[in-house]
Amino acid sequence: MIRYINVRSKQRTEFIDISDKIQEVIKEAGVVSGICYIYIPHTTAGITINEGADPSVQRDIQNTFSRLIPHEMNYSHREGNADAHIKSSIVGASQFVIIDEGRLVLGTWQAIYFCEFDGPRHRRVSLKFVSDKG
């Protein structure tokens, strides 16, 4: 089964915690055990799993990306968002998380982040559940 969640970014670069939204969809779908595949069908956004307790970690990641891959540079891509495409390629468009007893299996400090690199925009996240009898 495939489900979707909508994400609305408010800034050009932003990490949005979507862990709770994904958990809600798992509950609605009735998945007890299996795998949740998370896919971002956008070329200027990505998905990552990282520190969820301290927001300064996301700021540090964003600041590092901005220093390493600046928005303004002599890029060949003329739409003005080449940096977003590069950041998306580095972060990646998919992740998977185990589901056990109806819950995402994440570490104590982990959260799932939608990574916006070319906002603000309305985006869509695709979720595919592979359920087992476990």
C-alpha positions as CSV (number, residue, x, y, z in Angstrom):
1,M,0.0,0.0,0.0
2,I,1.2,3.5,-0.8
3,R,0.2,6.6,1.2
4,Y,1.1,10.2,1.0
5,I,1.7,13.1,3.3
6,N,1.9,16.7,2.3
7,V,4.6,19.0,3.6
8,R,4.6,22.8,3.3
9,S,8.0,24.5,3.7
10,K,8.2,28.2,4.7
11,Q,11.8,28.9,4.0
12,R,14.3,28.3,1.2
13,T,16.2,25.8,3.3
14,E,14.5,24.0,6.1
15,F,14.4,20.6,7.9
16,I,10.9,19.6,8.8
17,D,10.3,16.8,11.3
18,I,7.8,14.5,9.7
19,S,8.1,11.6,12.2
20,D,4.7,12.1,13.8
21,K,3.0,12.5,10.5
22,I,4.4,9.2,9.3
23,Q,3.5,7.5,12.6
24,E,-0.1,8.8,12.2
25,V,-0.3,7.2,8.7
26,I,1.1,3.9,10.0
27,K,-1.6,3.9,12.7
28,E,-4.4,4.7,10.1
29,A,-3.1,2.0,7.8
30,G,-3.1,-0.6,10.6
31,V,0.5,-1.7,10.0
32,V,1.8,-3.6,13.0
33,S,5.1,-5.0,11.7
34,G,7.1,-4.4,8.6
35,I,9.0,-1.7,6.7
36,C,8.2,1.9,5.9
37,Y,9.8,3.2,2.8
38,I,9.9,6.9,2.6
39,Y,10.5,8.5,-0.8
40,I,10.7,12.1,-1.8
41,P,9.7,12.6,-5.5
42,H,11.4,16.0,-5.8
43,T,14.8,16.9,-7.2
44,T,15.4,19.7,-4.8
45,A,14.5,18.1,-1.6
46,G,15.6,15.1,0.4
47,I,15.0,12.9,3.5
48,T,17.3,12.2,6.4
49,I,17.2,10.6,9.8
50,N,19.1,12.5,12.5
51,E,19.0,14.2,15.9
52,G,15.5,15.0,17.0
53,A,16.0,16.5,20.4
54,D,18.3,19.4,19.8
55,P,17.2,21.8,16.9
56,S,20.8,23.2,16.7
57,V,21.9,20.0,15.0
58,Q,19.6,20.8,12.0
59,R,20.8,24.4,11.9
60,D,24.4,23.1,12.0
61,I,23.7,20.8,9.0
62,Q,22.0,23.5,7.1
63,N,24.8,26.0,7.8
64,T,27.4,23.5,6.7
65,F,25.6,22.8,3.5
66,S,25.4,26.6,2.9
67,R,29.1,27.0,3.3
68,L,30.0,23.9,1.2
69,I,27.4,24.4,-1.5
70,P,26.5,28.1,-1.6
71,H,23.3,29.3,-3.3
72,E,25.1,31.9,-5.4
73,M,27.9,30.5,-7.5
74,N,28.8,30.2,-11.1
75,Y,26.5,27.2,-11.8
76,S,25.6,26.1,-15.3
77,H,22.0,25.4,-14.3
78,R,20.2,28.7,-14.9
79,E,17.0,28.2,-12.9
80,G,18.8,29.5,-9.8
81,N,18.5,26.4,-7.7
82,A,21.6,24.3,-8.7
83,D,22.7,24.2,-5.1
84,A,19.3,22.6,-4.1
85,H,19.8,19.9,-6.7
86,I,23.3,19.2,-5.4
87,K,22.2,19.1,-1.7
88,S,19.3,16.8,-2.6
89,S,21.7,14.4,-4.3
90,I,24.0,14.3,-1.3
91,V,21.2,13.8,1.2
92,G,19.2,11.4,-0.9
93,A,15.6,10.9,-1.9
94,S,14.7,7.8,0.3
95,Q,15.0,6.1,3.6
96,F,13.5,3.1,5.2
97,V,12.5,2.5,8.8
98,I,11.4,-0.7,10.5
99,I,7.9,-0.8,12.0
100,D,7.4,-3.0,15.1
101,E,4.3,-3.2,17.3
102,G,2.8,-0.4,15.2
103,R,5.6,2.1,15.9
104,L,8.6,3.4,13.9
105,V,11.8,1.9,15.2
106,L,13.9,5.0,15.8
107,G,16.7,5.6,18.2
108,T,16.0,7.6,21.3
109,W,17.2,10.9,19.7
110,Q,16.3,10.2,16.1
111,A,13.7,11.9,14.0
112,I,12.8,11.8,10.3
113,Y,13.3,15.1,8.5
114,F,12.0,16.3,5.2
115,C,14.9,18.4,3.9
116,E,13.8,21.5,1.8
117,F,16.5,23.0,-0.3
118,D,14.4,25.2,-2.7
119,G,11.4,26.5,-0.8
120,P,9.0,27.7,0.2
121,R,7.0,25.0,-1.6
122,H,4.2,22.5,-1.2
123,R,5.7,19.0,-1.3
124,R,4.5,15.4,-1.2
125,V,6.1,12.5,0.6
126,S,5.4,9.0,-0.6
127,L,5.2,6.2,2.0
128,K,5.2,2.5,1.0
129,F,4.5,-0.1,3.7
130,V,5.6,-3.7,3.4
131,S,3.8,-5.5,6.2
132,D,4.7,-8.9,7.6
133,K,2.9,-11.2,9.9
134,G,5.7,-10.8,12.5
